[in-house]
Every structure is written in C-alpha cells, then in structure tokens.
Amino acid sequence: MDALPILTIPDDRLKQPSEPVTEFDDRLRQFIGQLESTRQQGPGAVGIAAPQVGHFRRIAIVDCSATRKPVPNHGNLVLINPEITHWEGYEIGREGCLSVPDYTGNVIRATRIRLKAQDVQGEEQEYEMEGYEARAAQHEIDHLDGILFIDRVVSRRTDLFKRKVYR
C-alpha cells in the first residue's frame, strides 16, 4: 500500500481537533490499512494519528513492539476514539514526530495510563500502559486534539533540539 502524505509544521491543519468515528465499515478499515502502511514507512515511527495525514477523525495507531524499549507493550494497537481515563506519575522523556521532522524535544508525560478506545469493529477495549508505550499513546492522542509535542516542551530554549539524523 502506498504511504499517505504526512502534514508537517507549520501546516495549521495539525492544530485542528478531530471528530469521533461513528461508522465502522470497510472504508474505515481501508483507511487504517493506509495509515499503518504510512507509519511503517516513516523512519522509526512507533505511532501515527489520522490528523497527520489530513484525516480529522479520532484514529491512532501505536506499536512499540519493535523498539529498543519493547516491554511491556500490547503490540500493534488501532485506537479509535481513545480516551485516557486515568494517569499517574510523570517523567521527562525525549520525543520526535513525523510531523516535526527536524526536531526532538523533552516532554513531561504520565508514566502509567489507563485508556479506553474502540477497535476496528467498534468494540470498546481498555488498556493499561506504562513507560514508553504510555508515552507513545499520549503523544498520538494529543494529535487528535490538535496538540504537537513541541506545544508541550517545558522550554523551547532548553528542551527543543535540532535533529541530527532521522532514524
């Protein structure tokens, strides 16, 4: 499947909140396949959200299973209409993004979260996540609300870094 074009900063559409998904049909499944193909073709991408490809619906994919910090994780997750219902702890960690290809930044995120989301059939699922997977899910859910990681860095002067190599 061909990759979809990724919106990058300073595209104002990245700030647009997404609408809930209400139709769980073949068109949705086809789009999710394209979105996953796009994620896989992105260098080092562990997640992608529909708004990053100009589709403003509450759909995100998170897959931390092939990273250097794979445990614990739930494998490849398609999160439709996700909502974080509980969070605890916090830590600063470095993040990057396909929509912000030239920078990485230090962002404070919850260390453990509980979230509910629908799957591709529309069935509600619940997940408990921690560590890197929790960070990735929070990052992708932010996209659905029109928030980029650069909006969350503590200080753009000291916590935003020019990317040397995109991996």
Protein Blocks (a to p, Z undefined) as FASTA:
>chain_A
ZZddddddfbfklmpccdddfbdcfklmmmmmmmmmmmmmpghiabdcfklnopacdddd
ddfklmmblbgcebjaddehiacfbdedjdddddddfklmmbccdddddfbdcdddddfk
opacddddehjllmmmmmmmmmmnopafklmpfblklmcccdfbdZZ
